[in-house]
Amino acid sequence: MTTDNSIPQTDNFHIGNLIRTELERQGRSITWLAEEVHYSRENLYKIFRRPWIHTDLLFKLCDVLHHDFFKDCSDVWNSRNKV
C-alpha cells in the first residue's frame, strides 16, 4: 500500500502514533514540541495522524525527544524479516 507520495506503508507500524506516544511518555506537551521543532501545533497533529514521515523531520524529532525512532523502524523491519 502507498500514499499519494509513493511512500511505502506497513500494516501495523505507524510512526505518527509512535512519536505521539513517546511525547506522552515523557510528559511533554504538544506546545513544547511545536516550539522545539518550529512547527505549528496543527502541523504536529497532522504528523501524528500519518503512518509515514520524512527522514529530515524524523532526525529533528529524534534530537528533540532524545529517542531513536530510526531504531524503532529498524526493529520492526528486522522482526518482519527475521534478520
Secondary structure per residue as TSV (DSSP state, phi and psi in degrees):
chain	resnum	aa	ss	phi	psi
A	1	M	-	360.0	138.5
A	2	T	B	-131.6	159.3
A	3	T	-	-90.2	179.1
A	4	D	T	-65.3	-14.9
A	5	N	T	-91.8	5.5
A	6	S	-	59.9	32.5
A	7	I	-	-97.0	121.7
A	8	P	B	-62.8	143.8
A	9	Q	-	-116.8	156.4
A	10	T	-	-107.9	163.6
A	11	D	S	-68.1	-42.7
A	12	N	S	-115.0	-8.2
A	13	F	-	-97.6	125.5
A	14	H	-	-133.5	100.6
A	15	I	H	-62.4	-35.3
A	16	G	H	-60.3	-43.1
A	17	N	H	-63.5	-39.6
A	18	L	H	-63.1	-42.6
A	19	I	H	-65.4	-45.9
A	20	R	H	-61.3	-42.6
A	21	T	H	-62.6	-42.4
A	22	E	H	-66.0	-41.0
A	23	L	H	-58.9	-46.1
A	24	E	H	-65.4	-40.8
A	25	R	H	-58.5	-37.1
A	26	Q	T	-80.1	-7.6
A	27	G	T	71.4	25.5
A	28	R	-	-95.9	154.3
A	29	S	-	-95.3	160.0
A	30	I	H	-63.2	-33.7
A	31	T	H	-64.2	-43.0
A	32	W	H	-59.3	-49.0
A	33	L	H	-63.2	-40.5
A	34	A	H	-59.0	-42.5
A	35	E	H	-67.0	-39.7
A	36	E	H	-66.5	-38.8
A	37	V	H	-102.0	0.9
A	38	H	T	59.6	44.8
A	39	Y	-	-121.6	155.5
A	40	S	-	-75.6	156.9
A	41	R	H	-59.0	-39.8
A	42	E	H	-60.1	-42.3
A	43	N	H	-66.6	-35.9
A	44	L	H	-66.2	-40.3
A	45	Y	H	-60.4	-36.6
A	46	K	H	-65.0	-40.3
A	47	I	H	-62.1	-42.1
A	48	F	H	-60.9	-28.0
A	49	R	H	-83.5	-13.4
A	50	R	-	-90.0	139.7
A	51	P	S	-83.6	-0.1
A	52	W	-	-136.1	163.5
A	53	I	-	-154.5	149.3
A	54	H	-	-73.3	143.6
A	55	T	H	-63.2	-34.7
A	56	D	H	-63.2	-39.1
A	57	L	H	-70.3	-38.4
A	58	L	H	-63.7	-39.4
A	59	F	H	-57.4	-45.6
A	60	K	H	-62.3	-42.8
A	61	L	H	-67.6	-37.3
A	62	C	H	-59.3	-45.2
A	63	D	H	-61.2	-51.1
A	64	V	H	-67.4	-41.6
A	65	L	H	-91.9	-3.9
A	66	H	T	52.2	47.3
A	67	H	-	-138.8	134.7
A	68	D	-	-89.5	87.8
A	69	F	H	-68.7	-25.4
A	70	F	H	-65.3	-37.6
A	71	K	H	-64.6	-40.5
A	72	D	H	-58.4	-44.5
A	73	C	H	-62.8	-45.0
A	74	S	H	-63.0	-41.4
A	75	D	H	-60.3	-41.0
A	76	V	H	-65.6	-45.3
A	77	W	H	-60.6	-46.6
A	78	N	H	-62.4	-40.4
A	79	S	H	-67.2	-33.7
A	80	R	H	-74.7	-28.1
A	81	N	H	-106.5	5.5
A	82	K	T	50.1	44.8
A	83	V	-	-85.3	360.0
